[in-house]
Amino acid sequence: MKILVTGGAGFIGSNFCHYCFSNEPSSQIEKIVVIDKLGYSGSIENMAGLMGKKNFEFIQADISDQKRMEQILFEEKIEAIVHFAAESHVDRSIDDPGLFVQSNVVGTYKLLESAFVYFSSLSPEKKERFRFIHISTDEVYGSIPMDGAPTKEGGLYAPSSPYSASKAASDHFVAAYYKTYGLPALITHSSNNYGPRQHPEKMIPHMICNALEEKQLPVYGQGLNVRDWIYVEDHCEGVWKLLLKGRPGEVYHIGKGGGISNIELVKKICALLDSFFPRSSGKSYAELIRFVADRPGHDLRYALDVSKMKREIGWQAQVDLDRGLEKTLFWYVENRDWVQSVMNKGYTLKRQGLGRTRSI
């Protein structure tokens, strides 16, 4: 299988590539071609250990460049596209919605056009094997009640942020290209990911890095927002299984199942830090927790029904939250140079109405 991975220098995309070369897929992959424009969240360092492999290639390019994408698809004779590339930070989407429309909506549309031009040229046998997997998010469904049942595939969309609205729009384009043009595409909705190589502005690494530097641990509102968290390697395995068994036109939920409030999660992180890297003062890292002004339009709860993946694909997440957090903590402790390199790019939120201006 020759796979094109968009956003392969980012968090989940790079972990997917590492997973493929280190696990079961390695014997079934002829080549992985990574496309990434190397924006703020993409990093060459994320592909360390991959760049020298004979069946791995990195190309710096923008998925919005349709001619370039068509050229790559034809030259590499790609058999599957896994589309991770996206702007994904909610605060940034509030700060600059247009960037998210351009990357997530226009970028996905251009990629679909490129894929369709290429797909149309394939023989019937190769068309049968071709797949386009679009990686989306649970946020497109919006908030659900605390006592409500987890959202099933086909649930109504109710995005709250410019980020989730842009992902919802891209989902609809993918579905339309399947229904109208027969492009063999399928859509995944994932719950919150965490693990190695996640940008330090994201919640879990942000808390780990701040705590180790004795900085405050900012928690939105009262920390009551509930999320399901999936260890990134579990997510990558789920995507691989869908490449093999997923049905075009279908939607699949990839998550751990369950949920935890933000404040409970931060306290778990603090307890791990207390255990493995106690403060010189003897005090708990939990004393660094500070509640800050809530994010505009902050959804209270996301929860996905993940039973379809187990029932139809034979997959379920394996890494429990405690073990995953421990593995994540040690990765960030052991890779502080990576953290510093990423943080050096810098970014400041400036949009009025956020209730804050902070450097990340």
CORMO-V759922 format. One record per pair of residues at least 24 apart in sequence whose C-alpha atoms are under 10 Angstrom apart, sorted by the first residue. I is the first residue (numbers start at 0). J is the second residue. Records with the same first field share a line. If there is no record, write none. Layout:
I = J, J
This chain:
0 = 24, 26, 27, 28, 29, 30, 31, 76, 77, 78, 79, 128, 129, 242
1 = 27, 28, 29, 30, 31, 32, 54, 55, 75, 76, 77, 78, 79, 80, 129
2 = 28, 29, 30, 31, 32, 33, 55, 72, 75, 76, 77, 78, 79, 80, 81, 129, 130, 131, 242
3 = 30, 31, 32, 33, 34, 56, 57, 71, 72, 75, 76, 77, 78, 79, 80, 81, 82, 131
4 = 31, 32, 33, 34, 35, 57, 79, 80, 81, 82, 83, 84, 132
5 = 32, 33, 34, 35, 36, 58, 60, 61, 62, 80, 81, 82, 83, 84, 85, 110, 133
6 = 33, 34, 35, 36, 37, 38, 40, 41, 42, 59, 60, 61, 62, 81, 82, 83, 84, 85, 86
7 = 31, 32, 33, 34, 35, 36, 37, 41, 42, 43, 45, 46, 57, 58, 81, 82, 83, 84
8 = 33, 34, 35, 36, 37, 38, 40, 41, 42, 43, 44, 45, 46, 47, 57, 59, 83, 84, 196
9 = 35, 36, 37, 38, 39, 40, 41, 42, 43, 44, 45, 46, 83, 84, 85, 196, 197, 198
10 = 40, 41, 42, 45, 83, 84, 192, 193, 194, 195, 196, 197, 198, 231
11 = 83, 84, 134, 192, 193, 194, 195, 196, 197, 231, 232, 234, 235
12 = 41, 45, 46, 81, 82, 83, 84, 134, 196, 231, 235
13 = 41, 42, 43, 44, 45, 46, 47, 49, 83, 195, 196, 197, 235
14 = 45, 46, 194, 195, 196, 197, 231, 232, 234, 235
15 = 81, 83, 231, 232, 233, 234, 235, 236, 237, 238, 239
16 = 45, 46, 49, 55, 235
17 = 45, 46, 47, 48, 49, 232, 235
18 = 231, 232, 233, 235, 236, 239
19 = 235, 236, 239
20 = 48, 49, 52, 54, 55
22 = 236
23 = 236, 239
24 = 236, 239, 240
28 = 54, 55
29 = 53, 54, 55
30 = 54, 55, 56, 75, 77
31 = 55, 56, 57, 75, 77, 79, 80
32 = 56, 57, 58, 71, 72, 75, 77, 80
33 = 57, 58, 59, 60, 81
34 = 58, 59, 60, 61, 62, 68, 71, 82, 83, 84
35 = 59, 60, 61, 62, 83, 84
36 = 60, 61, 62, 63, 84
37 = 61
38 = 86, 344
39 = 86, 198, 341, 342, 344, 345, 346
40 = 85, 86, 87, 88, 196, 197, 198, 199, 200, 341, 344
41 = 84, 196, 197, 198, 341
42 = 196, 198, 337, 340, 341
44 = 196, 337, 340, 341
45 = 195, 196, 197, 337
46 = 196
61 = 102, 106, 109, 110
62 = 102, 103, 105, 106, 107, 108, 109, 110, 111, 113
63 = 101, 102, 103, 104, 105, 106, 107, 108, 109, 110, 111, 112, 113
64 = 106, 109, 110, 113
65 = 106, 108, 109, 110, 111, 112, 113, 114
66 = 109, 110, 112, 113
67 = 113
68 = 109, 110, 111, 112, 113, 114, 117
69 = 109, 110, 112, 113, 114, 115, 116, 117
70 = 113, 117
71 = 113, 117
72 = 113, 114, 116, 117, 118
73 = 113, 114, 116, 117, 118, 120, 121
76 = 117, 121
77 = 114, 117, 118, 129, 130
78 = 118, 121, 125, 126, 127, 128, 129, 130, 131
79 = 114, 128, 129, 130, 131, 132, 183, 184, 242
80 = 110, 114, 129, 130, 131, 132, 133, 184, 242
81 = 130, 131, 132, 133, 134, 184, 238, 239, 242
82 = 107, 110, 111, 131, 132, 133, 134, 135, 186
83 = 132, 133, 134, 135
84 = 133, 134
85 = 134, 135, 162, 165, 166
86 = 162, 165, 166
87 = 135, 136, 162, 163, 165, 166, 201
88 = 161, 162, 163, 198, 200, 201
89 = 138, 159, 160, 161, 162, 163, 201, 294, 295, 297
90 = 160, 161, 162, 294, 295, 348, 350, 353
91 = 161, 162, 346, 347, 348, 349, 350
92 = 160, 161, 162, 163, 164, 165
93 = 160, 161, 162, 294, 295, 296, 348, 349, 350, 351, 352, 353
94 = 161, 347, 348, 349, 350, 351, 352, 353
95 = 161, 162, 348, 349, 350
96 = 160, 161, 162, 164, 165
97 = 161, 165
98 = 161, 162, 165
99 = 161, 162, 163, 164, 165, 166
100 = 161, 162, 164, 165, 166, 168, 169
101 = 165
102 = 165, 166, 169
103 = 162, 163, 164, 165, 166, 167, 168, 169, 170
104 = 164, 165, 166, 167, 168, 169, 170, 171, 172
105 = 165, 168, 169, 172
106 = 169
107 = 133, 166, 168, 169, 170, 172, 173
108 = 168, 169, 170, 172, 173, 176
110 = 173
111 = 169, 172, 173, 176, 177, 182, 184
112 = 176, 182
114 = 182
115 = 176, 177, 180, 181, 182, 183
116 = 182
118 = 181, 182, 183
119 = 180, 181, 182
126 = 181, 182, 183
127 = 183
128 = 183, 242, 243
129 = 182, 183, 184, 242, 247
130 = 182, 183, 184, 185, 241, 242, 243, 245, 246, 247
131 = 173, 177, 182, 183, 184, 185, 186, 242, 247
132 = 173, 183, 184, 185, 186, 187, 238, 239, 241, 242, 245, 247, 250
133 = 169, 170, 173, 174, 184, 185, 186, 187, 188, 238, 250
134 = 166, 169, 170, 185, 186, 187, 188, 189, 238, 251, 253
135 = 163, 166, 167, 169, 170, 186, 187, 188, 189, 190, 250, 251, 252, 253
136 = 162, 163, 166, 167, 170, 186, 187, 188, 189, 190, 191, 192, 252, 253
137 = 163, 166, 167, 187, 188, 189, 190, 191, 226, 227, 252, 253, 254, 301, 302, 303
138 = 162, 163, 164, 166, 167, 188, 189, 190, 191, 298, 300, 301, 302
139 = 163, 164, 165, 166, 167, 168, 170, 188, 301
140 = 164, 167, 188, 298, 301, 302, 303
141 = 296, 297, 298, 299, 300, 301, 302
142 = 224, 225, 296, 297, 298, 299, 300, 301, 302
143 = 225, 298, 299, 300, 301, 302
144 = 299, 300, 301, 302
145 = 224, 225, 299, 300, 301, 302
146 = 300
147 = 300, 301, 302
148 = 302, 303, 304
149 = 256, 257, 300, 301, 302, 303, 304, 305
150 = 252, 301, 302, 303, 304, 305
151 = 250, 251, 252, 302, 303, 304, 305, 306, 307
152 = 186, 187, 188, 249, 250, 251, 252, 303, 304, 305, 306, 307
153 = 249, 250, 251
154 = 303
158 = 296, 298
159 = 295, 296, 297, 298
160 = 295, 296, 297, 298
161 = 296
170 = 250
173 = 248
174 = 247, 248, 249, 250
175 = 248
176 = 248
177 = 247, 248, 249
178 = 247, 248
181 = 247, 248
182 = 247, 248
183 = 246, 247, 248, 249
184 = 245, 246, 247, 248, 249, 250
185 = 241, 242, 245, 246, 247, 248, 249, 250, 251
186 = 241, 245, 246, 247, 248, 249, 250, 251, 252
187 = 237, 238, 241, 249, 250, 251, 252, 253
188 = 250, 251, 252, 253, 254, 303, 305
189 = 227, 228, 229, 234, 237, 251, 252, 253, 254, 255, 302, 303, 305
190 = 226, 227, 228, 229, 230, 234, 252, 253, 254, 255, 256, 258, 301, 302, 303, 305
191 = 226, 227, 228, 229, 230, 231, 234, 253, 254, 255, 301, 302
192 = 227, 228, 229, 230, 231, 232, 233, 234, 254, 255
193 = 228, 229, 230, 231, 232, 234, 320, 323, 324, 327
194 = 229, 230, 231, 232, 323, 324, 325, 326, 327, 328, 330, 331
195 = 230, 231, 232, 323, 326, 327, 328, 329, 330, 331, 334
196 = 231, 327, 330, 331, 334, 337, 338, 341
197 = 231, 327, 331, 338, 341
198 = 337, 338, 341, 342
199 = 331, 337, 338, 339, 341, 342, 359
200 = 341, 342, 346, 358, 359
201 = 359
202 = 261, 264, 265
203 = 261, 264, 265, 268, 324, 327, 328
204 = 268, 324, 327, 328, 330, 331, 338
205 = 359
206 = 264, 265, 268, 269, 287, 288, 328
207 = 265, 268, 269, 271, 272, 284, 324, 327, 328, 329, 331, 332
208 = 328, 331, 332, 335, 338
209 = 287
210 = 268, 269, 272, 278, 284, 285, 287, 288
211 = 272, 276, 277, 278, 284, 331, 332
213 = 278, 284, 287
214 = 284, 287, 288
215 = 284, 285, 286, 287, 288, 289, 290
216 = 265, 269, 284, 285, 286, 287, 288, 289, 290, 291
217 = 265, 287, 288, 289, 290, 291, 292
218 = 261, 262, 265, 288, 289, 290, 291, 292, 293
219 = 261, 262, 289, 290, 291, 292, 293, 294, 297
220 = 261, 262, 289, 290, 291, 292, 293, 294, 297
221 = 260, 261, 262, 289, 290, 291, 292, 293
222 = 260, 261, 262, 263, 264, 265, 289, 290, 291, 293, 299
223 = 259, 260, 261, 262, 263, 299, 300
224 = 258, 259, 260, 261, 262, 263, 297, 298, 299, 300, 301
225 = 257, 258, 259, 260, 261, 262, 263, 264, 298, 299, 300, 301, 302
226 = 256, 257, 258, 259, 260, 261, 264, 298, 299, 300, 301, 302, 303
227 = 254, 255, 256, 257, 258, 259, 260, 300, 301, 302, 303, 320
228 = 254, 255, 256, 257, 258, 259, 264, 302, 319, 320, 323
229 = 253, 254, 255, 256, 316, 317, 318, 319, 320, 323
230 = 254, 255, 316, 317, 318, 319, 320, 322, 323, 324, 326, 327
231 = 316, 318, 323, 327
232 = 316, 317, 318, 323
233 = 314, 315, 316, 317, 318
234 = 315, 316, 317
236 = 314, 315, 316
237 = 308, 309, 312, 313, 314, 315, 316
238 = 314
240 = 308, 312, 313, 314
241 = 308, 311, 312, 313, 314
243 = 312
244 = 311, 312, 313
245 = 308, 311, 312
246 = 311, 312
250 = 307, 308
251 = 303, 304, 305, 306, 307, 308, 311, 312
252 = 303, 304, 305, 306, 307, 308
253 = 303, 304, 305, 306, 307, 308, 309, 314, 315, 316
254 = 302, 303, 304, 305, 306, 308, 315, 316
255 = 302, 303, 304, 305, 315, 316, 317, 318, 319, 320
256 = 302, 303, 304, 305, 306, 315, 316
257 = 301, 302, 303, 304, 305
258 = 300, 301, 302, 303, 320
259 = 300, 320
260 = 299, 300
262 = 288, 290
264 = 320, 321, 324
267 = 320, 321, 324, 325
268 = 321, 324, 325, 328
271 = 321, 324, 325, 328
272 = 325, 328, 329
275 = 325, 328, 329
276 = 332
291 = 354, 355
292 = 353, 354, 355
293 = 353, 354, 355
294 = 352, 353, 354, 355
295 = 352, 353, 354
